[in-house]
Amino acid sequence: MQTSFLSFITEYLPHISTSIALLAVFVAYLYTPYWSLRSVPGPPPLPLVGHLPLFAKHGPQLFTILANRYGPIYRFHMGRQVIVIVASPELCYEVGIKKFKSINRRSIPPPIAGSPLHQKGLFFTRDYSKWTAMRNTIISLYQPSHLASLIPTMQSYIESATSFLSKSQEEGNDIIFSDLSLKLATDVIAQAAFGFDFGLLRSQSSSYNNNNNNNNNNNEVSEFIKEHIYSTTSLKMDLSGSFSIILALLIPILQEPFRQVLKRIPWTADYKIERTNSKLSKKLDSIVTQREREKERGRKNFLSAILCKREDQEGEHSKRKLDFISSDYISSLAYEHLLAGSTTTSFTLSCVIYLVSKHEEVEKKLLREIDEFGSSDLLPTADDLHHMFPYLDLVVKEAMRLYTVSPLIARETNQQVDIGGYLLPKARDMGVASTRSASHGPETLSRPASFSAREV
């Protein structure tokens, strides 16, 4: 019997040794990000999934729960990735302002990692010098004088939305306000970003009318609208939509190989994402090419301003030429403005309407302030909006505090840095994030979890 056991060991020893070695490598790969941050407090993570089950149970409220239990800085495990959460206004200021140069790279989430279209924009550019150049190039478009010039444009679309609401009320039709607010925001920001009238809220529109099928320019815009709305409202670039995205949280190095395979299988979410991104890229390139051919485009919208900036650079010395002002980067920048601006604005508008509708005293006070401004046909100036509607400003900010657009704003350390008394290493597998819990602590408001008329 002993001889049989020894022969068994001898025969299978190489296989056993290989299995143990592979298991050790896998465990080391899985827990390496955690080891360097083990001194930071946080709940015990589950193997592979980390704290994702807790997030599935509690939703974004989990970050407030963990902050109350572990303090203003703690660990949160999204699968293998370890995120150091800072959950106080003071630490958020330290991360976002005082030590920004040490934590200046955006942490790229799995959905974006599988989408080249979104990686070339300003938001997820990892090269700090390129990010700075991009920001300095477009910052003039965010000056108060330029934003003030957009008020008449905004007003025209608001009037279209009002007309749509009145017509729907007369016909007795129900309205999904989140859809309406998305169309409104998309129309406004599309005009600012591309200089096109998408006409999503108009029954008759020169840009989005089926009678204009012979116009190639309108066809390009029309097709782009369809793909954009589909990607915004139907496509799930999150944990419920793509196997490669879920896999990226558990074993990040396998995301790209699996994505390359799955994007070729028609019924998979990866295939739908790849197909939509490809269509969007082509339509964006066509729109950019169309605008490039216009000699009198001006600089009123984002796309035209960037194209003019590139033309200005072409006349300068080649050493000063910015490499990011190429057609593909311009397309990504313009679409990033449309996507980020439309979805966040729509979400905030919907939250404001929802909260105000539940608080009659807030609604009465808000309507009284608006009515006191003047007649309904009086168009407010930028100065009026800044000074004449203080209660409206408070209500919007309170809604944004209570329902944060993004619960996490993740960044990566590019060097060793001390945050909140903890020494955080340089690590690609770790993010530093501010969270909604920074505005939900008892030190912020007396009733931080409630939308209160007394607070606003």
Salt bridges, closest charged atoms under 4 A:
GLU94 OE2 - LYS99 NZ 2.93
ASP197 OD2 - ARG202 NH1 2.89
GLU223 OE2 - LYS226 NZ 3.64
GLU227 OE2 - LYS279 NZ 3.70
GLU256 OE2 - ARG259 NH2 2.96
GLU274 OE1 - ARG259 NH1 3.15
GLU292 OE2 - ARG310 NH2 2.10
GLU294 OE1 - ARG291 NE 2.88
GLU311 OE2 - ARG297 NH2 2.90
ASP312 OD2 - ARG299 NH2 2.73
GLU316 OE1 - ARG320 NH1 3.66
ASP323 OD2 - LYS130 NZ 3.94
ASP328 OD2 - LYS120 NZ 2.62
GLU360 OE2 - LYS364 NZ 3.33
ASP383 OD1 - HIS387 ND1 3.09
ASP393 OD2 - LYS397 NZ 3.13
GLU398 OE2 - ARG401 NH2 2.96
GLU412 OE1 - ARG105 NH2 3.94
GLU412 OE1 - ARG126 NH2 2.67
ASP429 OD1 - ARG80 NH1 3.20
